Structure formats: structure tokens, C-alpha cells
């Protein structure tokens, strides 16, 4: 396995542990959220990262790393909600949520493998703030697609944008923990 694949899996393990602990605390309460709300949650996290990158100080005490982890996890939640719909009351066990988490994390991983091959690990030459800007761009694109009720003329859909946000956030985690 390449070094990138190992680092990617290690970063995803960190995200998975946090997701699992939050499931233990709250259950799958996020099942109530519509995809647009999840996009806005990711927006909040990415804006906070950009703010911390710009101001270089935090009054809350948490840094950038937890926000990238949250983007990964909200991205997975977004994929679940997009593909399984939202509900008015929690309808999913923690075990089922974890199985879906693994499914969509694997989808993100496979996409990373393919793109990493084609782009020759270009992400390694990027700065962390570029990942933030790319995530913010993907959020803006997602909001536009959501405003068009999921319809696009030539662009990839919301799910592709969530997958890209997950992968850029994982790259941020890798860079911050190298």
C-alpha cells in the first residue's frame, strides 16, 4: 500500500472514531437534517477554518484539525441523507449508521485512489488553505445545485461535491498531522 493510502486510512480512522463516539452520545439524530442543512453545517466548518487561517488565533480554543474531521463526517452524513432521504424521527440504529458510514467512506477512498493516480498526488504540493478554498468552492457549487433542485446541465451532482469535500478535508488532516 502506498504511503498516501496509509495516511488516508489513518486520517479516516480518526474521523471514524469521532463519528462513532458522537453516535454513542446522540444516536443518528442527524437523520432529521435535510441535505441543505448539512451543506450549511459544512459551510460553517469551512468558514471557521478560513477564519482561523486568516486570524491565526482561536478564541474558542479548538484548532483547524477538528473542523476538517467534522467536514469529513458531515460529508458522509450528507451522502447518507442524499441517498436515503431525511426523516422526521430517528429511524436508524448506530450499527446501520456505521455500515453506511463505511460504505460512503470507501466510496470517497476509491475516488481518491483514482484521482490520486491521474493527478500524480498534486494535492501534496498544495497548501492547506487551498484545501479550505476548494471546500468552500464545492459548498458554493452544492448550494447552487440544491437551489436548482439537484438538476445540472453538464456538472457533477451534489454527491460528487460531497465526495470531493471529504477528500480535501482528509488531505488537510494528513497535512496537519504529518
Rosetta blueprint (number, residue, H / E / L):
1 X L
2 X L
3 X H
4 X H
5 X H
6 X H
7 X H
8 X H
9 X H
10 X H
11 X H
12 X H
13 X H
14 X H
15 X H
16 X H
17 X H
18 X H
19 X H
20 X H
21 X H
22 X H
23 X H
24 X H
25 X H
26 X H
27 X L
28 X L
29 X H
30 X H
31 X H
32 X H
33 X L
34 X L
35 X H
36 X H
37 X H
38 X H
39 X H
40 X H
41 X H
42 X H
43 X H
44 X H
45 X H
46 X H
47 X H
48 X H
49 X H
50 X H
51 X H
52 X H
53 X H
54 X H
55 X H
56 X L
57 X L
58 X L
59 X L
60 X L
61 X L
62 X L
63 X L
64 X H
65 X H
66 X H
67 X H
68 X H
69 X H
70 X H
71 X H
72 X H
73 X H
74 X H
75 X H
76 X H
77 X H
78 X H
79 X H
80 X H
81 X H
82 X H
83 X H
84 X H
85 X L
86 X L
87 X L
88 X L
89 X L
90 X L
91 X L
92 X L
93 X L
94 X H
95 X H
96 X H
97 X H
98 X H
99 X H
100 X H
101 X H
102 X H
103 X H
104 X H
105 X H
106 X H
107 X H
108 X H
109 X H
110 X H
111 X H
112 X H
113 X H
114 X H
115 X H
116 X H
117 X H
118 X H
119 X H
120 X L
121 X L
122 X H
123 X H
124 X H
125 X H
126 X L
127 X L
128 X H
129 X H
130 X H
131 X H
132 X H
133 X H
134 X H
135 X H
136 X H
137 X H
138 X H
139 X H
140 X H
141 X H
142 X H
143 X H
144 X H
145 X H
146 X H
147 X H
148 X L
149 X L
150 X L
151 X L
152 X L
153 X L
154 X L
155 X L
156 X L
157 X L
158 X H
159 X H
160 X H
161 X H
162 X H
163 X H
164 X H
165 X H
166 X H
167 X H
168 X H
169 X H
170 X H
171 X H
172 X H
173 X H
174 X H
175 X H
176 X H
177 X H
178 X L
